[in-house]
Amino acid sequence: MSLQVARSSGPLPPGEVDRRQNRHPPSPTPPGATVPRQPALTFAGALEVLGKYEPKTVRALDKALGGVILAAGAGAGLAALGGAALAPLVLLWGWVDQKNEAFGLLRSIVGRLRERTSAAAGKQRRELVAAAHSIIAAAAFLDVLRERLAKHDITVDFEWPERDGSPAEDYFEALYLLEVPCPSGAWGFRENLDRITRWAAGLLAHTNEQLSVAGAEGFAPVEFVDAVALRYESHYLDLAATVPEFLVWASLGEHAATRARLAELDVLLRNAAAEHATALEHLHRLVSANAQDTTPTDLRSRLHAANSGVLDDPVVPMDAERYDTEVVFPTVEKIFLTPRYRIAVSHKSTALADDTWWAYQEVHSDLDHRLVGHLFSPEAVRVPMVLLGHPGAGKSLLTKVLAARLPVSDYTVVRVPLRSVDSGAPMMNQVQSALDRATNARVSWIDLADSSADTVRVLLLDGLDELLQASRHDRGNYLQEVADFQRIEAQQGRPVVVIVTCRTVVVDRVSMVDETVVVKLEEFSHDQLADWLRRWRTANAAGIASGAVRALSFDEAMHQADLAVQPLLLLMLALYAADPASPPLDAGLSRAALYDRIFDNFARREVLKRAKHPLRGAALNAAVDNQVTRLAIAGLAMFNRGRLSASETEIRADLRALGVEPVTEDAGARVVGEFLFVHAAEANSANGTDRSFEFLHATFGEYLVAHFAVLELRKVAEISFGGRWPSGEIADELLYAVLSHHAWPRRRSIVEFAASLFSALPEGERANIQLVLRGLIRTYRSKERSPRFTTYAPVPRDVIRTHAAYSANLITMAVSFAAPDPVRLVDLFDGEPEEALQAWRSTLSLWRSGLYGNSWQLMVLWFTLIDGAAVALVKGADERAKVSARTSELFFADLAGNREGYRLLRLGAGVSDMASGVDSWRDWVQHMVGWAACALSRQWTESASLRPSEDLEPGAVKLGGRILEYTVRACIPIAPYAWSLRAVESLLAYSEYCEIDARTLIAVAYFRPDYWVDRRQLHEPGLYLGWEEELRFALDHPWEKFAYRRTALQEVRQRLFGDLPKVEFATVRRRRFIESLGSAMFLHRPEGLVN
C-alpha cells in the first residue's frame, strides 16, 4: 500500500547529511583544491564510459531521452528537454513511458556488461567496472520505478506550477550527476548495500516530491527501497559470476550466505577459501584473472625486475658465512604468511594509535581479498590506504611481496622506502629518489607514468614513522600531501593508488585524511605460528636430521608467546634455538634476559670465528663484552641522533670518541653490519658510498642502549660504593657523555629493559646503583663535560638540552628502578621537603625548556606527584602519552603540585574542547563535567575518554554515569552520528554500576534507530518497565530520516509487543513524547523534529 510522502524532509540536525545529497563518502579536498569528479561513479558518466564501447546504443538512448545524457551538465540537459517547466516529469517520463525505447536500451546495456567488463584490462577496466556498478544501481531503481508508475495516469503535458527554486535541476543532479556508492576495500558488497539503499531512498524522496506536486501518490520508502535492493543484488550477483572485482567485493566481510552463494560462481573464490597460500598468492590470482596479454614497455620491465626478485630472496638476505651455522633461511615466497588484520575508516573518533581502541575492531583473515578490493575500487585513487603495525609485524615485507605479486601487464608498482629518501623533500622528489635507487637512475616518474597509461599505477610508501622521526620539518600533513599528489595525477589522466605503511604508535602524529581506509596488521594466530614453524623445519630438515640445527618447537616458542607471535621476533627465536649449544627458552625468561642471551650468543660466535688463536675463560668473556659494546655504541649512535639508523661514518666516529678504537678502518661498522638483525643500505653520492645501518627491530637498539647504561652504572657503583675500598666519588664522565642528548621516555622499551636488567642484579648492587643515581641527580646542575669525550657529539652541543636530558634520564632510572614504590623528593634532591619540592619544580621547568621536541610532554606524562612529597611512575602512562600538546599543560601543573593551576586548566580544557586529554583516572567527575559542557555548548568532543578506569571509586563512577546519561538524552537529537554512537556505547559500560533510565534508551531507539535495532541487548522488555507506550510510539512512528529501517524496527516491535495496536500519531503527541524523554532542550519549535 502506497503512502503519501511529504514534499520536504524538513530541517536536519547539525552534522547530519541530507539524504537528498550524495551518500558516497566525501572525498578529501586539499585546501584550495577540488577533487576531480569520477564520471564512472555517476549514472550519466557511466553511460558516457559505456559509450566508448557501445556508441550506437548510448547515442540511441540519449536520443530517446531527449539528449539529456550527453549534455554538458544540468543546465544543458534541461535545455535539451525544453526548459525547467516540463523537465521534472520529462526526466521521469523518458524512462517509464511504456512506448519509449529508453528502458529497453538500458536493459540491453546491462545485459552486455559481463561481456564488456570481461574483455577490458588495466586502467580502462577500472573505469568500466565502476561504470558497470553505477549502471546496475541506476537500472535497479528505474526498473522498480517503472513498475510502480505504470498505474499512474500522468502525461508529459502536465504543467509544472510556479514555485521558488529549480526542482528540475535538483532532480537532474540526483538522477544523473550524483555519485553512486561503490564497493571498496572498506565497504564490501553487503556493507555497501546499506549505502545503496540510502542512495535509493534519497532519490525516491526527489521522485515523490515531483509526484506529489503533480497530484500523484508517492511510494512507501521501505517497500520501494527493499525492491530496489533486491533488483540491485540480482544484477550484482550476475556480474560477480564472471567479473572478479564484483566477486572480491562480495567476499569481504563475514556474510556467510553471500560467501556460500558466490563460492558456487567462481573457482577463484573456492581456491581462496580452501587453500593455505603464502606470499599473497590469492591476490596474484585474483588480479591476474583478466590480465592483459601485452608486452610491458622497457621502463616498466626494468621496474618489475627490481620488484619481482624479492620472492626468491632468503627471508634474511645474507650468506651462510655471515651467520656461520648450518641454518638455511627459507625464501620469502616459502616463509611469508599473509597476516591477519583489523580495518577501520578514519574519522574524528577513530583512535588509530591506540591498541585498546583497535581491540574493539574485528579481526579478519582475508587480507588478499581486502587489498584487491581496494585496488579495484575508485576510492583507491582518491585517498591513500594506511597500513599500520607494530615493529616486526611485517609491514615492509608485505609491501615488497605486494610489489612482486602485482602483474606487470596491468600494474606499474613503485616501492618507496621512506627511510632511504630525503625526509624533508616533497613527495614527488621522494618517489623519484626511490626510482633512482631501484634502477640506477634509469627510470623517471614522468616517463614511467606516460608509458604506463594503460595500467594501474601503485605507489607503496613504506615507513612513514621513520620519515616523521628523521625529518627536521613538520610532516604532519604528509598524508594530505599524498592525497594532493593523487588529485594532480588524476587530473593529468594518470590516476595512482597509494598505500602508506606506518608504526601504529606514531600514526597520531599525522593528520589523517577523512574516510581513509586504515588496516592494522595483527600478530600471528597460534595456527599461523605453528604453520611458520613447520615451514622453518622444512627448510632446515637436513640440518635438523644431522643434529647441526635444533628445531624450535611450538611449546618452546610459546614460552615467549608475546615475541613468538610477531614475525620478525619469531625468526629471531628460531635462530637462537637453532644453535644446539643455546640454552632452551625457559617459561620465566624475561625479554631482557632473552636479548642478553641472543647478543651474547652472536658476539661469542663472532669472536670465536675471527680469533687468530683459541680464546677461553676471562679472555673470551672480555672479547665478547667488547663485541656487545660495539653494538651498543651503534644503538646509541641511532638513539642519540633521534633516528632509527646511523651511517658507517657516524658509528666509526662514535667508537673512537668513546674510546673503543676499531681494530681496522672499518671494523666498527663491520661488526654492526654482520649482526644478523641489522639492515645495511648503501647510498651513492658525489662523495662516494656511505653505508647506513639500522636494526631490523627497534627494540634491538633500545635493549643495547639500556644494557650499556646499566653496565656503566654497575661499574661506577662498584668503584664508588662497592668493593673493599670504595672511593665515595662518582666518576660519571661516560654516563654523562651518552645520556645527555635525548630523554629515554621517547622510547618506552629502553626504560623497561633497563628496569628489567636492574631487577636481576643482587640486592646490594641495586642499592649502590640507587646511591649513584641520587648522588648524580643532586649535582647534575654543576656537571661539566669531560675532556675525555669532547669529540662525542651525535647532535650539536646545547648546554640547556644537555642538562635537561641528563637529569631526565637519571630521574627516569631512579623512579623506574624503585617502582612500584614511589621515591621521596628529599631522597632525590636532599634538603627539607619544601626545598626538595622547589628543586623538583625547577627540574620540570628545565625539561620543558630544554628537551627536544615533545620529550618534555612525555616526561610529565610518565610521572605523578604524591602528596607533594614523592614521585612515582603513572599507571596507564601509555594512555596518557596519546594526549595533545595543549593538554599536557594540565599534567605539568599537576606534577608540579600546582593544584589551583591544575583546577583552572582542567575546567578550561572541558569548555575549550581539550577534554580528550584530561587525567581520566583521577578527578573523574570533573572530567565528565567538562565533557558535558562541551556537548551542551555544541562542541562535539569525540576523542575524550568516557569510560572510567577500574580503580575508580564506585561513587565517582556512578555520578559520572549520570552526567553521561543526562548529556546523551539531551544532545542525541542534534549530535553527530559518530559522537552519539560513541557516547551510547560508553554509557552501556556503566550498566554494572548504575541502572540506565528507560527514557535514555527510548531516545536512542527514536533518534538513532539504525544503531538501536542492531543492539539486541537493548531489546529486553525489562529495560522499559513503565515506559512501554513511549517505546511503542518510537517504533511505530520512527523519525522519517530513518524510514528505511522501519521493517527491522517492526520486527523488534513484534517480538516485544506482539499484536498490540499502534500508538496514535499526532504532532502534539510527538512533541509530548520528545519532551517526556528530556530530549527537547534544543528544539526551538514543536515541529523541529517532525517531518
HUNORRA-V23849 format. One record per residue. RES is the residue in three letters. PHI is phi in radians with two decimals (none if undefined). NEAR is the number of other ideal C-beta (glycine too) atoms within 8 Angstrom. Layout:
RES PHI NEAR
RES PHI NEAR
//
This chain:
MET none 3
SER -1.35 7
LEU -2.03 8
GLN -1.24 7
VAL -1.73 12
ALA -1.06 9
ARG -1.30 7
SER -2.29 6
SER -1.38 11
GLY 1.34 9
PRO -1.22 4
LEU -1.81 9
PRO -1.05 8
PRO -0.97 7
GLY 1.59 9
GLU -1.57 9
VAL -1.87 6
ASP -1.11 8
ARG -1.31 11
ARG -1.43 9
GLN -1.72 8
ASN -1.02 6
ARG -1.69 10
HIS -1.22 12
PRO -0.94 7
PRO -1.09 6
SER -1.49 8
PRO -1.20 13
THR -2.20 7
PRO -1.05 9
PRO -0.94 4
GLY 1.37 3
ALA -2.12 8
THR -2.14 4
VAL -1.23 9
PRO -1.10 7
ARG -1.15 8
GLN -1.68 11
PRO -0.96 10
ALA -1.11 13
LEU -1.53 14
THR -1.82 15
PHE -1.11 12
ALA -1.12 10
GLY -1.12 14
ALA -1.11 18
LEU -1.16 15
GLU -1.10 12
VAL -1.06 13
LEU -1.12 15
GLY -1.09 11
LYS -1.21 6
TYR -1.87 7
GLU -2.29 10
PRO -1.07 8
LYS -1.15 6
THR -1.14 11
VAL -1.19 15
ARG -1.13 10
ALA -1.14 10
LEU -1.14 14
ASP -1.08 12
LYS -1.14 8
ALA -1.13 11
LEU -1.67 11
GLY 1.49 10
GLY 1.37 11
VAL -1.38 13
ILE -1.26 13
LEU -1.52 8
ALA -1.26 10
ALA -1.55 3
GLY 1.66 7
ALA -1.10 10
GLY -1.08 7
ALA -1.15 9
GLY -1.12 14
LEU -1.21 13
ALA -1.06 9
ALA -1.12 10
LEU -1.55 13
GLY 1.76 9
GLY 1.87 8
ALA -1.21 11
ALA -1.11 7
LEU -1.70 13
ALA -1.02 15
PRO -0.94 13
LEU -1.36 13
VAL -1.10 12
LEU -1.00 13
LEU -1.39 12
TRP -1.05 11
GLY -1.04 13
TRP -1.54 13
VAL -1.78 12
ASP -1.10 9
GLN -1.09 5
LYS -1.54 3
ASN -1.45 10
GLU -1.49 7
ALA -1.01 12
PHE -1.19 12
GLY -1.09 7
LEU -1.15 12
LEU -1.09 13
ARG -1.08 9
SER -1.16 9
ILE -1.15 15
VAL -1.04 11
GLY -1.13 6
ARG -1.77 9
LEU -1.08 12
ARG -1.01 11
GLU -1.15 7
ARG -1.14 13
THR -1.20 15
SER -1.16 9
ALA -1.53 5
ALA -1.62 11
ALA -2.69 10
GLY 1.09 12
LYS -1.04 10
GLN -1.08 9
ARG -1.17 12
ARG -0.97 12
GLU -1.12 10
LEU -1.24 15
VAL -1.12 14
ALA -1.08 15
ALA -1.12 14
ALA -1.04 14
HIS -1.14 13
SER -1.07 17
ILE -1.22 16
ILE -1.20 14
ALA -1.18 13
ALA -1.13 12
ALA -1.12 13
ALA -1.09 15
PHE -1.13 12
LEU -1.18 12
ASP -1.11 10
VAL -1.13 12
LEU -1.08 12
ARG -1.09 11
GLU -1.13 7
ARG -1.26 9
LEU -1.48 10
ALA -1.04 8
LYS -1.47 4
HIS -1.46 8
ASP -1.69 3
ILE -2.06 9
THR -2.02 5
VAL -1.24 8
ASP -1.42 4
PHE -1.02 9
GLU -1.65 6
TRP -1.25 12
PRO -1.25 5
GLU -1.19 2
ARG -2.83 6
ASP -1.28 2
GLY 1.41 5
SER -2.26 6
PRO -1.08 13
ALA -1.12 12
GLU -1.11 11
ASP -1.01 11
TYR -1.25 14
PHE -1.05 15
GLU -1.03 10
ALA -1.11 12
LEU -1.42 12
TYR -1.93 13
LEU -1.94 11
LEU -1.48 12
GLU -1.27 11
VAL -1.54 15
PRO -0.99 12
CYS -1.97 14
PRO -1.04 13
SER -2.73 14
GLY -1.13 16
ALA -1.65 9
TRP -2.06 9
GLY -1.25 13
PHE -1.00 15
ARG -1.18 10
GLU -1.10 12
ASN -1.26 14
LEU -1.06 11
ASP -1.09 8
ARG -1.24 12
ILE -1.12 14
THR -1.15 13
ARG -1.21 12
TRP -1.07 15
ALA -1.15 15
ALA -1.12 13
GLY -1.13 14
LEU -1.18 11
LEU -1.14 13
ALA -1.03 13
HIS -1.11 13
THR -1.09 13
ASN -1.06 12
GLU -1.13 13
GLN -1.13 13
LEU -1.17 11
SER -1.14 13
VAL -1.18 12
ALA -1.42 9
GLY 1.46 4
ALA -1.72 8
GLU -1.43 8
GLY -1.38 12
PHE -1.99 13
ALA -1.11 9
PRO -1.01 13
VAL -1.11 10
GLU -1.09 8
PHE -1.13 13
VAL -1.15 13
ASP -1.06 10
ALA -1.14 9
VAL -1.08 14
ALA -1.08 13
LEU -1.13 8
ARG -1.16 12
TYR -1.06 13
GLU -1.07 9
SER -1.10 9
HIS -1.06 12
TYR -1.09 13
LEU -1.17 12
ASP -1.12 8
LEU -1.23 14
ALA -1.09 14
ALA -1.14 10
THR -2.28 8
VAL -1.88 13
PRO -1.00 12
GLU -1.03 9
PHE -1.17 14
LEU -1.12 15
VAL -1.14 13
TRP -1.03 15
ALA -1.26 15
SER -1.44 13
LEU -1.31 14
GLY 1.61 8
GLU -1.99 4
HIS -1.70 9
ALA -1.05 6
ALA -1.12 6
THR -1.14 12
ARG -1.03 12
ALA -1.10 8
ARG -1.18 9
LEU -1.27 14
ALA -1.06 10
GLU -1.36 5
LEU -1.58 10
ASP -2.52 12
VAL -1.15 5
LEU -1.03 11
LEU -1.23 13
ARG -1.10 9
ASN -1.09 10
ALA -1.10 15
ALA -1.45 7
ALA -1.71 5
GLU -1.83 7
HIS -1.82 4
ALA -1.41 10
THR -2.11 12
ALA 0.88 13
LEU 0.99 16
GLU -1.10 11
HIS -1.05 13
LEU -1.02 14
HIS -1.07 11
ARG -1.12 11
LEU -1.16 14
VAL -1.36 15
SER -1.61 9
ALA -1.02 8
ASN -2.19 9
ALA -1.12 10
GLN -1.26 8
ASP -1.67 4
THR -2.27 6
THR -1.68 2
PRO -1.16 8
THR -1.15 7
ASP -1.06 5
LEU -1.09 12
ARG -1.16 14
SER -1.11 10
ARG -1.08 11
LEU -1.15 16
HIS -1.12 11
ALA -1.09 8
ALA -1.22 9
ASN -1.49 13
SER -1.38 9
GLY -1.21 9
VAL -1.11 11
LEU -1.13 12
ASP -1.63 7
ASP -1.34 9
PRO -1.07 9
VAL -1.06 11
VAL -2.06 8
PRO -1.27 4
MET -2.82 8
ASP -1.53 4
ALA -1.11 8
GLU -1.12 5
ARG -1.16 8
TYR -1.73 10
ASP 1.04 7
THR -2.44 9
GLU -1.51 10
VAL -1.12 11
VAL -1.90 8
PHE -1.49 9
PRO -1.08 12
THR -1.26 11
VAL -1.01 16
GLU -1.08 9
LYS -1.45 11
ILE -1.84 13
PHE -1.27 13
LEU -1.89 10
THR -1.08 10
PRO -1.28 13
ARG -1.31 12
TYR -2.80 12
ARG -2.10 11
ILE -2.41 13
ALA -2.62 10
VAL -1.95 11
SER -1.24 13
HIS -2.71 8
LYS -1.09 6
SER -1.66 9
THR -1.47 11
ALA -1.75 10
LEU -1.20 16
ALA -1.60 9
ASP -1.88 9
ASP -1.11 6
THR -1.11 8
TRP -1.13 10
TRP -1.11 12
ALA -1.06 6
TYR -1.47 5
GLN -1.59 10
GLU -1.23 5
VAL -1.57 8
HIS -2.09 10
SER -2.23 5
ASP -2.13 9
LEU -1.08 13
ASP -0.95 14
HIS -1.14 14
ARG -1.12 14
LEU -1.16 12
VAL -1.14 13
GLY -1.02 15
HIS -1.24 15
LEU -1.03 14
PHE -1.33 11
SER -1.49 12
PRO -1.08 12
GLU -1.13 14
ALA -1.13 12
VAL -1.66 10
ARG -1.76 13
VAL -2.33 12
PRO -1.31 13
MET -1.53 15
VAL -1.94 18
LEU -1.91 13
LEU -1.81 14
GLY 3.08 12
HIS -1.40 8
PRO -0.96 9
GLY 1.48 10
ALA -1.33 13
GLY 1.78 12
LYS -1.11 14
SER -1.13 10
LEU -1.12 11
LEU -1.08 13
THR -1.15 14
LYS -1.12 12
VAL -1.16 14
LEU -1.07 14
ALA -1.08 13
ALA -1.34 12
ARG -1.48 12
LEU -1.28 14
PRO -1.14 9
VAL -1.16 11
SER -1.18 12
ASP -2.13 15
TYR -2.31 13
THR -2.01 12
VAL -2.00 14
VAL -2.09 15
ARG -1.75 12
VAL -2.04 13
PRO -1.27 10
LEU -1.15 13
ARG -1.20 13
SER -1.83 10
VAL -2.04 13
ASP -1.15 7
SER -1.17 13
GLY -1.71 7
ALA -1.38 9
PRO -1.04 6
MET -1.02 11
MET -1.02 8
ASN -1.16 10
GLN -1.15 14
VAL -1.08 12
GLN -1.12 10
SER -1.05 13
ALA -1.14 14
LEU -1.11 15
ASP -1.05 9
ARG -1.15 7
ALA -1.28 11
THR -2.16 11
ASN 0.95 4
ALA 1.09 6
ARG -1.60 6
VAL -2.29 12
SER -1.85 7
TRP -1.10 11
ILE -1.09 6
ASP -1.14 9
LEU -1.13 15
ALA -1.10 13
ASP -1.19 8
SER -1.44 9
SER -2.09 12
ALA -1.09 9
ASP -1.61 9
THR -2.07 12
VAL -1.63 12
ARG -1.51 15
VAL -2.26 15
LEU -1.89 12
LEU -1.97 14
LEU -1.66 15
ASP -1.78 12
GLY 1.77 13
LEU -1.06 15
ASP -1.07 10
GLU -1.24 12
LEU -1.11 14
LEU -1.08 13
GLN -1.29 10
ALA -1.45 10
SER -1.32 10
ARG -1.53 4
HIS -1.90 6
ASP -1.37 5
ARG -1.91 11
GLY -1.10 7
ASN -1.75 9
TYR -1.06 12
LEU -1.15 15
GLN -1.20 11
GLU -1.06 10
VAL -1.10 14
ALA -1.07 14
ASP -1.15 10
PHE -1.04 12
GLN -1.10 15
ARG -1.07 13
ILE -1.14 8
GLU -1.09 13
ALA -1.13 13
GLN -1.12 7
GLN -1.51 7
GLY 1.32 6
ARG -2.24 10
PRO -1.04 12
VAL -2.43 13
VAL -1.56 13
VAL -2.24 13
ILE -2.14 14
VAL -2.05 12
THR -1.79 16
CYS -2.80 14
ARG -1.17 10
THR -1.02 13
VAL -1.23 6
VAL -1.97 11
VAL -1.15 15
ASP -1.32 8
ARG -1.51 6
VAL -2.10 13
SER -1.40 7
MET -1.45 12
VAL -1.24 13
ASP -0.96 8
GLU 1.20 13
THR -1.25 14
VAL -1.38 15
VAL -2.09 14
VAL -2.01 14
LYS -1.94 14
LEU -1.22 13
GLU -1.81 9
GLU -1.20 7
PHE -1.09 14
SER -1.33 8
HIS -1.11 6
ASP -1.16 6
GLN -1.14 10
LEU -1.03 15
ALA -1.12 9
ASP -1.13 10
TRP -1.07 13
LEU -1.12 14
ARG -1.12 8
ARG -1.15 12
TRP -1.10 13
ARG -1.12 10
THR -1.09 9
ALA -1.13 11
ASN -1.91 14
ALA -0.99 8
ALA -1.13 8
GLY -1.13 12
ILE -1.16 11
ALA -1.11 6
SER -1.46 8
GLY 1.53 6
ALA -1.36 7
VAL -2.22 13
ARG -1.73 9
ALA -1.40 11
LEU -1.54 12
SER -1.43 7
PHE -1.08 8
ASP -1.11 6
GLU -1.18 10
ALA -1.09 15
MET -1.24 9
HIS -1.15 10
GLN -2.10 12
ALA -1.03 8
ASP -1.17 7
LEU -1.59 12
ALA -1.15 13
VAL -1.47 10
GLN -1.80 14
PRO -0.88 13
LEU -1.18 13
LEU -1.25 11
LEU -1.12 15
LEU -1.06 10
MET -1.07 12
LEU -1.12 14
ALA -1.12 11
LEU -1.20 11
TYR -1.07 13
ALA -1.23 13
ALA -1.13 14
ASP -1.35 10
PRO -1.02 7
ALA -1.49 3
SER -1.29 11
PRO -1.08 4
PRO -1.15 6
LEU -1.34 12
ASP -1.41 7
ALA -1.12 4
GLY -1.66 4
LEU -1.26 9
SER -1.31 8
ARG -1.12 11
ALA -1.10 13
ALA -1.15 10
LEU -1.12 13
TYR -1.07 13
ASP -1.05 10
ARG -1.12 11
ILE -1.13 10
PHE -1.19 13
ASP -1.12 10
ASN -1.09 11
PHE -1.11 11
ALA -1.09 13
ARG -1.10 10
ARG -1.11 10
GLU -1.15 11
VAL -1.10 13
LEU -1.18 9
LYS -1.21 7
ARG -1.80 6
ALA -1.15 9
LYS -1.38 3
HIS -2.51 4
PRO -1.01 4
LEU -2.08 9
ARG -2.74 5
GLY 1.11 5
ALA -1.09 5
ALA -1.13 8
LEU -1.16 12
ASN -1.09 8
ALA -1.13 8
ALA -1.15 11
VAL -1.14 12
ASP -1.05 9
ASN -1.12 9
GLN -1.14 13
VAL -1.15 13
THR -1.07 10
ARG -1.07 13
LEU -1.11 14
ALA -1.11 12
ILE -1.17 15
ALA -1.14 16
GLY -1.09 16
LEU -1.14 14
ALA -1.05 13
MET -1.32 14
PHE -1.11 13
ASN -1.23 11
ARG -1.71 10
GLY 1.21 10
ARG -2.29 8
LEU -1.78 11
SER -2.51 11
ALA -2.61 13
SER -1.46 10
GLU -1.04 11
THR -1.10 7
GLU -1.16 11
ILE -1.14 16
ARG -1.10 13
ALA -1.13 9
ASP -1.17 15
LEU -1.03 13
ARG -1.21 11
ALA -1.10 10
LEU -1.67 12
GLY 1.46 6
VAL -1.89 11
GLU -1.25 6
PRO -1.05 12
VAL -1.20 4
THR -2.17 6
GLU -0.99 5
ASP -2.01 9
ALA -1.12 9
GLY -1.07 13
ALA -1.24 13
ARG -1.10 9
VAL -1.16 12
VAL -1.26 14
GLY -1.10 10
GLU -1.53 8
PHE -1.18 9
LEU -0.98 9
PHE -1.80 10
VAL -2.03 13
HIS -1.67 7
ALA -1.96 9
ALA -2.17 10
GLU -1.92 8
ALA -1.95 9
ASN -1.58 4
SER -2.52 7
ALA -1.11 3
ASN -1.59 4
GLY 1.94 5
THR -1.84 7
ASP -2.25 11
ARG -1.37 12
SER -2.08 13
PHE -2.07 16
GLU -2.64 12
PHE -1.23 13
LEU -1.15 9
HIS -2.29 11
ALA -1.00 10
THR -1.19 11
PHE -1.10 12
GLY -1.14 13
GLU -1.17 14
TYR -1.08 14
LEU -1.13 15
VAL -1.08 15
ALA -1.12 15
HIS -1.05 15
PHE -1.11 14
ALA -1.14 14
VAL -1.17 11
LEU -1.10 8
GLU -1.20 11
LEU -1.06 13
ARG -1.10 11
LYS -1.14 8
VAL -1.12 13
ALA -1.12 14
GLU -1.14 11
ILE -1.24 10
SER -1.41 16
PHE -2.26 9
GLY -1.85 10
GLY 1.18 6
ARG -1.43 2
TRP -2.23 4
PRO -1.11 8
SER -1.47 6
GLY 1.38 5
GLU -1.64 5
ILE -1.82 8
ALA -1.66 7
ASP -1.92 10
GLU -0.99 9
LEU -1.22 9
LEU -1.00 12
TYR -1.07 13
ALA -1.11 12
VAL -1.71 14
LEU -1.88 11
SER -2.02 10
HIS -2.14 10
HIS -2.42 10
ALA -1.43 16
TRP -1.04 12
PRO -1.00 13
ARG -1.09 7
ARG -2.23 11
ARG -0.97 7
SER -1.08 11
ILE -1.06 12
VAL -1.11 14
GLU -1.13 9
PHE -1.09 17
ALA -1.08 15
ALA -1.11 11
SER -1.18 12
LEU -1.12 13
PHE -1.12 12
SER -1.15 8
ALA -1.47 8
LEU -1.43 10
PRO -1.06 5
GLU -1.01 6
GLY -1.09 7
GLU -1.18 12
ARG -1.07 12
ALA -1.10 8
ASN -1.16 13
ILE -1.14 14
GLN -1.10 11
LEU -1.10 11
VAL -1.07 15
LEU -1.06 13
ARG -1.21 11
GLY -1.14 10
LEU -1.24 12
ILE -1.10 13
ARG -1.24 9
THR -2.07 8
TYR -1.08 11
ARG -1.11 5
SER -1.69 5
LYS -1.22 10
GLU -2.14 4
ARG -1.24 9
SER -1.34 9
PRO -1.04 5
ARG -1.12 6
PHE -2.14 13
THR -1.14 7
THR -1.47 7
TYR -1.46 10
ALA -2.48 7
PRO -1.11 10
VAL -2.36 9
PRO -0.98 4
ARG -1.21 6
ASP -2.51 8
VAL -1.07 6
ILE -1.14 9
ARG -1.09 11
THR -1.05 13
HIS -1.19 14
ALA -1.14 15
ALA -1.15 17
TYR -1.13 13
SER -1.13 13
ALA -1.09 15
ASN -1.25 13
LEU -1.11 13
ILE -1.19 12
THR -1.01 14
MET -1.16 15
ALA -1.06 14
VAL -1.34 14
SER -1.20 11
PHE -1.20 14
ALA -1.55 9
ALA -1.00 9
PRO -1.51 4
ASP -1.29 6
PRO -1.32 9
VAL -2.02 12
ARG -1.20 9
LEU -1.09 14
VAL -1.18 11
ASP -1.34 7
LEU -1.44 16
PHE -1.97 11
ASP 1.22 8
GLY 1.46 7
GLU -1.32 6
PRO -0.92 9
GLU -1.14 6
GLU -1.15 10
ALA -1.13 16
LEU -1.12 12
GLN -1.15 8
ALA -1.11 12
TRP -1.12 14
ARG -1.11 10
SER -1.11 8
THR -1.15 10
LEU -1.05 12
SER -1.13 8
LEU -1.10 12
TRP -1.07 16
ARG -1.13 9
SER -1.51 8
GLY -1.93 13
LEU -1.31 13
TYR -1.31 8
GLY 1.00 5
ASN -1.64 6
SER -1.08 15
TRP -1.14 13
GLN -1.15 10
LEU -1.11 12
MET -1.08 14
VAL -1.24 13
LEU -1.42 14
TRP -1.41 12
PHE -2.02 12
THR -2.36 9
LEU -1.71 12
ILE -1.87 9
ASP 0.94 5
GLY 1.16 7
ALA -2.32 10
ALA -2.54 10
VAL -2.07 13
ALA -2.48 13
LEU -1.23 11
VAL -1.50 10
LYS -1.29 6
GLY 1.56 8
ALA -1.06 10
ASP -1.09 7
GLU -1.20 9
ARG -1.09 13
ALA -1.20 9
LYS -1.63 10
VAL -1.41 11
SER -1.45 8
ALA -1.13 6
ARG -1.14 8
THR -1.27 13
SER -1.14 13
GLU -1.08 8
LEU -1.06 14
PHE -1.19 13
PHE -1.08 11
ALA -1.10 11
ASP -1.19 13
LEU -1.19 11
ALA -1.45 11
GLY 1.36 9
ASN -1.61 8
ARG -1.17 7
GLU -1.17 6
GLY -1.09 9
TYR -1.09 11
ARG -1.10 9
LEU -1.16 8
LEU -1.11 11
ARG -1.12 14
LEU -1.19 11
GLY -1.09 9
ALA -1.08 15
GLY -1.11 17
VAL -1.29 11
SER -1.72 6
ASP 1.15 8
MET -1.85 12
ALA -1.17 13
SER -1.15 12
GLY -2.00 13
VAL -1.26 16
ASP -1.35 10
SER -1.28 9
TRP -1.57 10
ARG -2.39 5
ASP 0.91 8
TRP -1.09 13
VAL -1.09 10
GLN -1.11 11
HIS -1.07 17
MET -1.17 13
VAL -1.09 11
GLY -1.09 15
TRP -1.13 16
ALA -1.11 13
ALA -1.05 10
CYS -1.06 15
ALA -1.13 15
LEU -1.19 9
SER -1.78 7
ARG 1.11 7
GLN -1.86 8
TRP -1.55 10
THR -1.40 12
GLU -1.67 10
SER -1.87 7
ALA -1.17 11
SER -1.29 8
LEU -1.97 9
ARG -1.88 5
PRO -1.27 10
SER -1.34 7
GLU -1.17 4
ASP -1.59 5
LEU -1.39 10
GLU -1.13 5
PRO -0.96 7
GLY -1.10 6
ALA -1.16 11
VAL -1.11 14
LYS -1.08 11
LEU -1.15 10
GLY -1.08 14
GLY -1.12 12
ARG -1.13 9
ILE -1.10 13
LEU -1.09 16
GLU -1.12 13
TYR -1.04 10
THR -1.16 13
VAL -1.08 15
ARG -1.12 14
ALA -1.33 12
CYS -1.75 14
ILE -1.07 15
PRO -1.12 13
ILE -2.06 9
ALA -1.26 13
PRO -1.06 10
TYR -1.00 9
ALA -1.11 10
TRP -1.07 15
SER -1.07 15
LEU -1.11 10
ARG -1.17 11
ALA -1.15 15
VAL -1.20 13
GLU -1.02 8
SER -1.16 11
LEU -1.08 13
LEU -1.10 9
ALA -1.20 8
TYR -1.50 15
SER -1.07 8
GLU -1.37 4
TYR -1.73 8
CYS -2.66 9
GLU -1.29 4
ILE -1.51 12
ASP -1.06 8
ALA -1.02 13
ARG -1.07 12
THR -1.14 13
LEU -1.18 13
ILE -1.20 14
ALA -1.05 15
VAL -1.12 14
ALA -1.07 13
TYR -1.45 13
PHE -1.56 11
ARG -2.35 13
PRO -1.11 14
ASP -1.10 8
TYR -1.49 11
TRP -1.04 11
VAL -1.18 10
ASP -1.64 6
ARG -1.78 8
ARG -1.07 5
GLN -1.15 6
LEU -1.57 10
HIS -1.73 8
GLU -1.30 6
PRO -1.00 7
GLY -1.12 5
LEU -1.30 9
TYR -2.11 12
LEU -1.02 8
GLY 1.50 5
TRP -2.24 10
GLU -1.10 10
GLU -1.12 7
GLU -1.12 14
LEU -1.16 13
ARG -1.05 13
PHE -1.06 12
ALA -1.07 13
LEU -1.43 12
ASP -1.35 10
HIS -2.28 7
PRO -1.11 13
TRP -0.92 9
GLU -1.02 9
LYS -1.13 9
PHE -1.89 10
ALA -1.06 10
TYR -1.18 10
ARG -1.75 11
ARG -1.05 11
THR -1.05 8
ALA -1.13 8
LEU -1.12 12
GLN -1.18 9
GLU -1.11 8
VAL -1.15 11
ARG -1.03 11
GLN -1.07 9
ARG -1.17 6
LEU -1.45 10
PHE -2.16 8
GLY 1.07 5
ASP -1.76 5
LEU -1.00 5
PRO -1.15 4
LYS -1.15 6
VAL -1.38 10
GLU -1.02 5
PHE -1.95 8
ALA -2.83 6
THR -1.00 8
VAL -1.10 7
ARG -1.10 11
ARG -1.16 13
ARG -1.05 11
ARG -1.12 8
PHE -1.05 12
ILE -1.13 13
GLU -1.13 9
SER -1.15 8
LEU -1.40 14
GLY 1.37 11
SER -1.96 12
ALA -1.87 10
MET -1.16 6
PHE -1.74 9
LEU -1.58 10
HIS -1.58 4
ARG -2.63 5
PRO -1.03 8
GLU -1.48 7
GLY -0.94 9
LEU -2.11 8
VAL -1.85 9
ASN -1.43 8
//
